[in-house]
Amino acid sequence: MNEDEARKILGDCVQADNSLHTRSDDGLCMSWESDIPCHTICLNDCFTIEQVEAIAWWMRNKKV
């Protein structure tokens, strides 16, 4: 996994500040900001293994 692959998989979930956010009609499905000390992500949806791998790569390698 590299940044290009992760960006392709995560699409518009990647924000300009490198945070990850997405919304659905039911509310927030993914929310992550790397400046939170415990580096946790809120996930409230079904994700593929490729999406989970891209999310994990992003959390390890990108900073907000």
FENJOZI-V962883 format. One record per pair of residues at least 4 apart in sequence whose C-alpha atoms are under 6 Angstrom apart, sorted by the first residue. I is the first residue (numbers start at 0). J is the second residue. D is the distance in Angstrom with one decimal. If there is no record, write none. Layout:
# FENJOZI-V962883
i:I j:J d:D
i:I j:J d:D
This chain:
# FENJOZI-V962883
i:2 j:6 d:6.0
i:5 j:9 d:5.9
i:5 j:53 d:4.7
i:6 j:10 d:5.6
i:12 j:19 d:5.2
i:12 j:20 d:5.1
i:12 j:21 d:5.3
i:13 j:17 d:5.9
i:13 j:19 d:4.9
i:14 j:18 d:5.4
i:14 j:19 d:6.0
i:16 j:63 d:5.3
i:17 j:63 d:5.2
i:18 j:31 d:5.7
i:18 j:32 d:4.9
i:18 j:63 d:5.8
i:19 j:30 d:5.6
i:19 j:31 d:5.0
i:20 j:29 d:5.2
i:20 j:30 d:4.6
i:21 j:28 d:5.8
i:21 j:29 d:5.3
i:22 j:26 d:5.6
i:22 j:27 d:4.4
i:22 j:28 d:5.5
i:28 j:42 d:5.5
i:28 j:43 d:4.5
i:28 j:44 d:5.6
i:29 j:41 d:5.5
i:29 j:42 d:4.7
i:30 j:40 d:5.8
i:30 j:41 d:5.2
i:31 j:40 d:4.8
i:33 j:38 d:5.8
i:33 j:62 d:5.5
i:33 j:63 d:5.4
i:46 j:50 d:5.9
i:57 j:61 d:5.4
